[in-house]
Amino acid sequence: MMFVWIETIITRHYALAVVMVTPLTIFIAEYGREHPALSAGAAAAYDGIVQARFLDTLLGCLIALLGGVVMHSTGLRKPLMSLETKVFNPKR
């Protein structure tokens, strides 16, 4: 059900869908871990996947937050615009 909701909302609000993808992947990883046929090594692999996904999400959030601060900071706007002008319109 969660997958259907994500697929429906992704075309209208991508950020909200991405926020819901992370819990879905954790649910899938946790569901697979409880299977009695799994070895201890496979269970450890699932733990690694969940931890890696968490760190990837945390890093992505920090980068997005930094990008938002840079985009909306009026103090940084003027120096960045002058840098952009120098980089993309060099004097010949």
N, C-alpha and C positions, 0 to 999 in steps of 0.2 A: 504494500500500500504506500509506504514511504517513497519507494522508487517511482511509482506512478505520479505522486504529488510533485516530486522533484522534476520529473520530465515535463509536467504540465506548467510549472511555474518558471522554468528556466528561460523560456522565450519572453516572459514578461518582466521578470526581475531576477537577473543573473546572480547578483550578490546574495540574495536570500536563498537561492537554490544552492549556491556553493557552501553557505553556512550549514545547510542541511545534509550535504554530501558527506561531511566528516563524521557525524554520528552514524550515518548509514554504513560507512566502511568499518567503523568500530563494531557495530552490531554484527555485521557479516563476519568479521574476524573472530569475535567472541562466540558466535553461534557455531562456527566451525571447530573451535577449540574443545567443545564439550563432547565431541564424538568419541565413543569408547575405543574406536580402532586407531586413534591417533597415538603416536609414540611420544615420548617426552621431548624428543628433538623437534617434532612438529609443533607441539604446544609452545616451546620456546621461540620458534619461528613466528608464531602468531603474536606473541608478546613483543617481539622485535618490530613487527609490522605496525602494531598499535602505537608503540613508542615513536617509531619513525614518522608515522602520520601526524602524531601530536606535535613533534618538533617541526615538521614541515609547515603545519598550520600556524604554529606560533611564529615562526620566521616570516611567513607570508603576511601575517597580521602586522608584525613590526615594520616590515617594508612598506606595506600599504599605509600605515599610520605616518611613517616618515614622509611618504609621498604626499599625503594629505596636508601635512604641516607645511611642506615646501610650497605646495600649490596655493594654499590659502594665507600664507604669511605675507603681509604687505611689506614687511621689512626686507624680506629676501627677494621680493619680486623685481625690484629695480636692479640689483647686482646681477641676478640671473638673466634678466633681459639684455643687459649690456654684454654679458658673457656670450649669450646666444648670438647677438649681433656680430661680435668679434669672430666667433667660430664659423658662422654660416655666411657672413658677408665681409670677408677680409678685404682690406683695401689693397688695390693692385698697383 
